[in-house]
Amino acid sequence: MKVQNTQLGNVQQDVEQPTESKITVVKFHSTKIQCIIDPDGAIQVALKPIMDSIGLHADSAWKSIKNDPILGAKHAVRRGLDARKREFPMQTLPIEYVHGWLFSIDASKVSVAAKPKLVQFKKECYKVLFDHFYGKYKVYEENLSKRRILMAQMSVAMANRSLYDVEIKTIKKELAKIEEAEITGQLVLNIGGK
């Protein structure tokens, strides 16, 4: 892993990047974004192109990211490549944190053109969160309801079983009496028939 000490704004940062990492460019809407794919498969996403595309002021966005207890711990400065293949420091987040970061952006801080897209994205995020958390609760609620129905059915079945057990014993006694009467009757008939 190469470590390069880089001056970024007024802050001195270490730029780390495993030598085996690959830099790839992906399209996010109409914006090209560099992503770093590490040997372990972890993907780091460059944030500056996203900020530029939505008109977000980079300095305040970095401050917000660094002050966030979760994003600040995941934020990293990595080496990107410009059009001439020269290295430059780039601020990144792991891909699994990018959507959460976008969700946290105040829509009033982005460009007028980007605001409707960001608002739509945030609505989708709210829906996904609701579905995830309420969906689990809803499944629990449905299972609880099913459990109650099944327990009531089992209680009825158990009560019926007790009644059936008594009824079966009574029927068996009656059958035994009939059989005994038939046997006794046959013996009487056979004996009496002499």
N, C-alpha and C positions, 0 to 999 in steps of 0.2 A: 504494500500500500504506500503510495507516495503522499507525503504531506508537504504542502506548499503554503508558506506564510504569505498572506495577501492583505493589502490595505483596501478595505471596502468602506467608503465614506469616511467617517471618523473612527471606525472600529477596526481593530486588527483582528483578523479571523484566520483560522487554520482551514485550509481547503484539503479535504481528504477524498481520495478516490482510489479504489483498488485498480491496479494496472490492468486487470482482466475485464474491467467494466466496459460495456458498450454504450455508445451514445447513439440514440435513434431519434428521429423526428416524427412526431405524430401531428395530425391535423385535429384541432379542437374548434369546431365550427369553421371559420375561415382563417384561424390563426395556427401557425406552425409553432409547435412547442417541443423543445428538446427534453428528452427523458433519458435518464441514466439507468441502465439495467446492470445490476451488480451480479457477480458470479453466483450468488445464492438465490438469484431470481427477484430480489427486492428491486422495486422501481421507484426512482426519485424523479419528481416532475419539477421542471423549471417554472417558477411563478411569475417572473417579470413579463413574459409574453402574454400571460392571462391578464395581468394587471393592465398592461398597455391596451389590450383589446377591449377591456370594459371601461377604460378611462379612470382607473383607480390610481390615486396618488401613491407611488411606491414607498416613499419614506414613512408615511403614516401607516401604510399596510404592514411594512416590516415591523414597525414598533408594536402594532397590534398583535402580530404573530408572535414576536419575541416575548411579549407580556402575557400571552395566553399560557396557562399552566400545562396544557397538553401540546398545543402546536409548537410552543417555544422549545419543548424538550425534543420534538421530532424534526424541527427545522435544521437544515444543514446548508453549508456553502460548499458547492461542488465545482468541478471544472467543466465548463462548456466549451464549445468550439464555435467561432464566428464563421462568416461566409468564406473567409480566407484561411480557415482551419487553424486560426490562432486561439490559444486557450484564454479563457477569461473566467472570473469567478461568477457563479450563478447560485442564487438562493433557491433552495428546493424544499419540497415536502414529500414524504412517502405518498404514493398514489392513493392509499386508503384514507388519507387525511385531507385530500384536495377538496372533495365534495363538502365535507364538514366546514372547511375554511370558507368556501364560496357561500355556504349557507349562513355563515356568521357575518358576512359583509352587509353593512348598512346600505340599502338601495339608494339612499340620498347621496352617497359618496361616489357613485359611478356616473359615467356619462349618460346623457339623456337617451342616446341611441341604445345603450346597453341595458338601461333600467327595465324595460318590459321583459327582456330575456331573463334577467336576474330575478325579477319578481316571479316569473313563471317557474323558474328553477326552484326558488324557495317554496312555492306552493307545492311542487312535486315532492320536495323534501319533507314538508309537513305531512303530506299524505303518506309517504313511506314510513315516517316515524309513527304516525297513528296506526297504520296497518300492522307494523311490527309489534308495537306495545299493546294496542287494543286487541289485535288479532290473537295474541297469546291469552289475554284475559277472556276474550270472547270464546276461545276454544275451551278454556277452563270452565267458564260459565255453562257452555253447552254440555261439557262432560259432567259437570255437577248436576245439571238438570237430568241428563240421561241416567246418572247414578241413582238419583232419587227415585226415578220411575222404576228402574230395575230393582231397587231395594223394596219398593212397595209391592211390585209383582212377586218378589221372592217371599215377602211376608204373607201375601195371599196364598201363594203356592204352599208354603210351610203350614199355614192354618188349614188349608184344604187337605194337605197330606195327613195332618193329625186327624181330621174328620174322616178322611178316606181310610186311614189305618183303623180307626174305631169301627167304621162301616164294614171294612174287609174282615175284621175279627168277628163281627156279628154275623156276616154272611157265611164265613167259614164255620162258625158254630152251628148255624142253621143247616148248612150242607152236611156237617158231621152228624147232626141229629137225623137228617133224612137218610143218610147212608146207614147209620146205626139202625134206624127204624126199618130200612129195607132188609138189612142183614137179619135183624131180629125177626122181621115178618117172614122172611124166607125160611129161617130156621123153624119158626112156628108153623109155617105152611108145610114145610117138609116133615116136621115132626108130627104135626097134626094130620098129615096126609097118610100116615101109616095105618 
